[in-house]
Amino acid sequence: MNSLNNVTELNTPWDTLIDCIMIKTNHPNASYYACIISTIYGTLIGYIFPMIGIFSLITNSIVAMIFFSLIHQKNLYFIFLGILAITDIGFDILIGWLWLFPAYGLPYITSGTIYYFILTKSYLHCRLLKSIQMTWCNLRGNIYILLAFTRLLLLLLHKPFNYKISTKYFMMILLITILIISSIISLPLILYTDLLITRRLFLTCWFTNYTLFLSIYQVLFSNSCLFQLTFVSFIDLLFLIKIIKWSKQRYQLTIHNCIVTKLKTKQISKIITLIVLDLISFISSIPSSILYIILVSKTQPNLEEIRIFTLLIHMSWGLIILQSSLNIILYYKRIDYFRNNLMKLINCH
């Protein structure tokens, strides 16, 4: 941990404290709004996030373990949900535990005496961690797209979607392909990210050439997966229209088609589960995306606006982590295999 007397980073251990200190000392540039927001942010990241972060690690680990190990009828539907849980674990660690908590949470709960800015330790730390963060977030978004195509298969198949993946090579090739695609999508952001020295000789890990294109690209493909989730939401809308039409036709089927109807109902149930998952994820990602769009749309924002919007964006990432930690409830309610094996796991302990 660094000493307070050796601060060389643009972000300081006082980021969540200075606004309220300025009010107490009657500083002319003090802002009550900034003080309130920084206090809420410091409390959220310093005290509440550790509980949410640990809970997210536990629940997503259980989800991944059940979908990969306990469920014997492994198929694309279950495997992709297990992979999504792993990407949520990575998001929790990369964004929450390696960045937000040591850089903002620890300074707040220790009055600025303990902090750690991993992004500004060296050029390698900056570029490597940012590259992993961006690629991992895009990987998470691309898994949602894979789940959308899984829904398409569920809707088109005329038999239960329970065929097994007979070879591990298929999944390995698929995951490597998605990882490569995620890296390529993140490449424009990665190439322009570096450790910079500001005019006041402070270090910051940011973009070397922050153009309008790069700002828009960052909104779409960084952290909140806005592009992928928007694309998936559009597909979900088409699915909902299809489901509504099918529901109207279902009651017109003859007794001869009752078996087909039952099978289709199971498929529709799985589709609805994925639609609910996407909807919740999309809603959770909207706040950070909107805040970032507002910030980058400002032509000449002052320092107070930048600070307030940055803290609000960081808080909204906590909402994404909270949402991912609660996916286990959706799976428990909607997926029989998951519920049965979760109860077995609980009863064994």
Secondary structure, DSSP 8 states (H G I E B T S, - for coil): ---GGG--BSS-TTTTTHHHHHHHTT-TT--HHHHHHHHHHHHIIIIIHHHHHHHHHHHHHHHHHIIIII-SS--HHHHHHHHHHHHHHHHIIIIIIIIIIIIIIHHHHTTTSS---GGGS-HHHHHHHHHHHHHHHHHHHHHHHHHHHHHHHHHH-SS-S------HHHHHHHHHHHHHHHHHHHHHHHHTEEEEE-TTS-EEEEESS--HHHHHHHHHHSSS-HHHHHHHHHHHHHHHHHHHHHHHHHTT--GGGHHHHHHHHHHHHHHHHHHHHHHHHHHHHHHHHHHHHHHHH-SS--HHHHHHHHHHHHHHHHHHHHHHHTHHHHHHHH-HHHHHHHHHHHHH-
